[in-house]
Amino acid sequence: MPPSRPSRTPPEALDALRERLRATQEAAQRLAEEAAAGAGVPPAGWDVPGRAEDADAELEALVRIVGMLREVVPPELRAQLAELIHQLLVFVRAVLDWWIERTDPGPRGDEPPVEDIPIS
């Protein structure tokens, strides 16, 4: 099988590409001018209306579900779960302590001996 030759791009495709680049440059210029003028920014910023109320409702529903689960789960299982969470948090603390010690730029034991080398 002979090696394939790179195909030449037809002039129409290059013209279409040039037109798209020109349109993109113009759109970017318009956006930059609008951003510099401060146009379009709402008084409250880009915050989504009603978002805080939705988060409060979701948190309240989560607290209710946890409360209902707490009533359903037997006390022995709750104690085991609390112990498991405690052990998990102790493990996370140990990993964080290890990581902090590893990344701390403090002294790392004995420094190698420094030797003066005369330059002639």
N, C-alpha and C positions, 0 to 999 in steps of 0.2 A: 504494500500500500504506500503510495507516494506521500511525502510529508505535505500537510495542508498549508496553504499560503494564507497569510492574513488577508481578510477581505477589505476592500476599500469602502469607506463610508460614502454613501451617495451625498451629493451637495444638498439635497432637500433635507436630509437628516441633520446635517450641520446647521442649516438655516433654522430649522425648528429648535435645535439645541440653543443656538444663539438667542432666539426669541424668548425661550423659557428663562435663560440666564438674565436677559434684560428685564423681564417682568419680575423676576425674583429680586433683582437689585433695586428696582423701583419700589416694590413692596417693603423691602427691608429699610429703605430710606424713609418711606412714609412712617413706618413704625418707630424708627429712631426719632423722627421729628415730633411725633405725638408723645413719646416718652419724655423727650426733653421739655416739651411744653407742659407736661403734667396732665394732659387731657385724658379723660376717661377713668380716672381713679375715683371710686366712690368715697364719700366722706368717712365711712367706717372701714376703709381699706378694702381688701379683697375677702373679708370674712363672709361666710355663707350665713344668711339669716336663718334663725331657728336651730342652728347647730348645737348651741349650748343646752337648749331645752331638750333636744333629742338625747344628748349625752346624759343629762340628769335622769331622764326617763329610763334609759338603758341601765344605768347604775342602780336605780331603785328596783327595777325588775330583777337584776342580778342578786341584790340583797334579799329580796323576797324568796327567790329560788334557793339560795343558800340556807335561809331560815327554815324553809319547808324540808329541805334535805336533812338538816340538823335534827328535826323532830322525828324523821323517819329512821335515821341510822341509829343502831343500838349504841349505848354508851361505851361498850368494850371496843367496838370498831372505831368510834370517834377517838378514843384514847390511842389506839394503834396508829391511826392516821396522824394524830398530833405528834406522836413520837417519830413517825416516818418523816414528817415535814421538818421536825427539829433536827434530825440526823442529816437531812438534805441541806439545810441551812448551815450546819456545822461544816459539812463537806465543801460547800461553796466558799465559806469563809477561809478554810484551809487553802483552797486553790487560789483565792485572791491574795492571801498572805504570801504564798509561794511565788506567785507571779510578781508581786510588788518587790520582794527581795531579789528576784532575778533581774528585774529591770532597773533597780535602784543604782544610780551612778556612783555610789559610795565606794570605799576601798574594798578590794576583793582579795584580801589576804596579803601574803608577802609579796612585796614588789621585787622584780628581778634586779640583781645588782647592776649598777650603772658603771661603766668603765670609760675613762677618758682616753681618747685616741688622739695622739699628737698628729697635727697636720703640718707637713713640711713643704 
